[in-house]
Amino acid sequence: MVKCFLIHTLCPVSTLSAKESRILYCRVFEPTNRLSGMNTDVIPEERRLLEKEKLATIARQVQSTCSLCREARGQPSAEPVLGEEARVLEEADSGMLRLPVGDPFPEEHFLLWLGVSALGFSMVCHADENLLLAEGALRSLASHCLESLRLLAPGSEVLLKSDRVEALLHHLVPHGQLLFINHRFAQSLDKELTACLAK
């Protein structure tokens, strides 16, 4: 099961320090008391802030890992051109991190990430989840987000398109469950998504 899905920045934003990342979109698939690993007598506002910090920790870990990968590669990533989403996605940095118990969740999890230009797509999964299936779902989500939402366009605002990201998640990762899909089902899902996003 997927615990959460994030879209966040990888490059420094003018209002943030160089080591910070801004979360542009977040979807948590588990109840908040299970996510935080805390007892229920904590003040709701305090619980919300703790959960927000846990998600920010994930974004910072991905940003740090992605920048290390890009520095080790020794060549700057090319600026994306609108309409070349498939090429940019193919050349994207990607990886997986193991999140040990207590860092930041009370159970062990895996963090899969994809760095496309200045955007990071991250998915946190339970430790017993099929990681190849999770990677395929993450790549599919990133592909659909880039193509249908035009996220590589200058001035593109993920925050204004959250309903469309929700629709993508509803079809590709319903209620946080990863789907085994064959080619025919993937084609029908693409048609359904196209119709849904055209509204």
C-alpha positions in Angstrom: 0.0 0.0 0.0 1.1 3.5 -0.7 1.4 5.7 2.4 1.7 9.1 0.6 2.5 10.7 -2.7 4.3 14.1 -3.1 5.2 16.6 -5.8 7.8 19.0 -4.6 10.7 21.2 -5.8 14.2 20.0 -6.2 15.9 23.2 -7.0 16.1 26.1 -4.5 13.2 28.4 -4.5 14.0 32.1 -4.0 12.1 32.3 -0.6 13.7 29.1 0.7 17.3 28.2 1.7 19.4 26.1 -0.6 18.7 22.9 1.3 14.9 23.3 1.6 12.2 21.9 -0.7 8.7 23.2 -1.1 5.9 20.7 -1.2 3.6 21.6 -4.1 1.1 18.7 -3.7 0.6 16.0 -1.2 -1.8 13.2 -0.8 -1.8 10.9 2.3 -3.6 7.6 2.0 -3.7 6.6 5.6 -5.6 7.9 8.6 -3.7 10.7 10.4 -3.3 8.8 13.7 -1.6 5.9 11.9 0.6 8.3 9.9 1.9 10.1 12.9 2.4 7.1 15.1 1.1 9.1 18.0 -1.6 8.6 20.6 -4.9 10.4 20.0 -4.7 12.8 23.0 -2.3 15.2 21.0 -3.8 18.5 20.0 -5.0 18.4 16.4 -3.0 21.5 15.4 0.2 20.0 16.9 -0.5 16.7 15.1 -1.0 18.5 11.8 2.3 20.3 12.2 4.2 17.1 13.1 2.7 15.4 10.0 3.7 18.4 7.8 7.2 18.2 9.1 7.5 14.5 8.4 6.4 15.1 4.8 8.9 18.0 4.5 11.6 15.6 5.8 10.8 13.3 2.9 11.0 16.1 0.4 14.4 17.2 1.8 15.8 13.7 1.6 14.8 13.4 -2.0 16.2 16.8 -2.9 19.5 16.0 -1.2 19.8 12.5 -2.8 18.8 13.9 -6.3 21.3 16.8 -6.1 24.1 14.3 -5.1 23.2 12.1 -8.1 23.3 15.1 -10.4 26.6 16.2 -9.0 28.1 12.7 -9.3 27.0 12.5 -12.9 29.0 15.7 -13.6 26.7 17.1 -16.2 23.9 19.6 -15.6 20.5 18.4 -16.6 19.2 19.9 -19.8 16.4 22.4 -19.6 13.2 20.7 -20.5 11.3 21.8 -23.6 7.5 21.8 -23.6 6.3 18.9 -25.7 9.3 16.7 -24.9 7.9 15.2 -21.7 8.6 11.6 -22.7 12.3 12.3 -23.3 12.6 14.3 -20.1 11.0 11.5 -18.1 13.3 8.9 -19.7 16.3 10.9 -18.7 15.0 11.6 -15.2 17.0 10.8 -12.1 15.4 8.1 -10.0 16.0 6.1 -6.9 14.8 4.3 -3.8 15.6 5.0 -0.1 14.8 2.8 2.8 13.2 4.8 5.7 14.1 3.0 8.9 11.8 2.7 11.9 11.2 6.1 13.4 12.7 8.1 10.5 10.2 9.7 10.0 7.4 7.0 10.4 7.0 4.5 13.3 7.4 1.5 10.8 9.9 0.8 8.1 9.0 2.1 4.6 10.5 2.6 1.2 10.7 5.9 -0.6 10.7 5.9 -4.4 11.5 9.1 -6.1 11.8 10.6 -9.6 13.6 13.9 -10.3 12.3 15.5 -13.5 14.1 18.9 -14.0 13.2 21.0 -11.0 10.3 18.8 -9.9 10.4 15.8 -7.6 7.8 13.0 -7.6 7.9 10.9 -4.4 6.0 7.9 -3.2 6.3 6.3 0.2 5.3 2.6 0.3 5.0 0.0 3.0 8.1 -2.2 3.4 6.3 -5.3 2.1 5.0 -3.6 -1.1 6.1 -4.8 -4.6 8.7 -2.1 -5.5 8.7 -2.8 -9.2 5.0 -2.2 -9.3 5.4 0.9 -7.2 8.1 2.2 -9.5 5.8 1.6 -12.5 3.0 3.5 -10.8 5.2 6.4 -9.9 6.5 6.7 -13.5 3.0 6.5 -14.8 1.8 9.2 -12.4 4.7 11.4 -13.3 4.2 10.9 -17.0 0.5 11.7 -16.8 1.2 14.8 -14.6 3.8 16.1 -17.0 1.8 15.5 -20.2 -1.7 16.4 -19.1 -1.0 19.1 -16.6 1.9 20.8 -18.6 4.1 20.9 -15.5 7.2 21.7 -17.5 5.6 24.9 -18.9 6.9 28.2 -17.5 4.7 29.5 -14.8 2.9 26.2 -14.4 1.1 26.0 -11.0 0.6 22.6 -9.5 -1.3 24.2 -6.7 -4.0 25.3 -9.1 -4.3 21.9 -10.7 -4.7 19.7 -7.5 -8.1 18.5 -8.6 -6.5 17.0 -11.7 -3.7 15.3 -9.7 -6.5 13.9 -7.5 -8.2 12.5 -10.5 -5.0 10.9 -11.7 -4.4 9.3 -8.3 -7.9 8.1 -8.1 -7.5 6.2 -11.4 -3.9 5.0 -11.0 -3.5 4.4 -7.3 -7.1 4.1 -5.9 -7.2 4.5 -2.1 -3.4 4.0 -2.1 -3.6 0.5 -3.6 -1.1 -0.3 -6.4 -2.7 -2.0 -9.4 -1.4 -4.9 -11.5 -2.4 -3.8 -15.0 -1.8 -5.3 -18.5 -1.3 -3.4 -21.7 -5.0 -3.5 -22.7 -6.2 -2.2 -19.3 -3.5 0.5 -19.4 -4.9 1.7 -22.8 -8.5 1.8 -21.5 -7.3 3.6 -18.3 -5.5 6.2 -20.5 -8.7 6.8 -22.5 -10.7 7.1 -19.2 -8.1 9.6 -17.8 -8.1 11.6 -21.0 -11.9 11.9 -20.9 -11.8 12.7 -17.2 -9.2 15.5 -17.5 -10.9 17.0 -20.6 -13.8 18.0 -18.4 
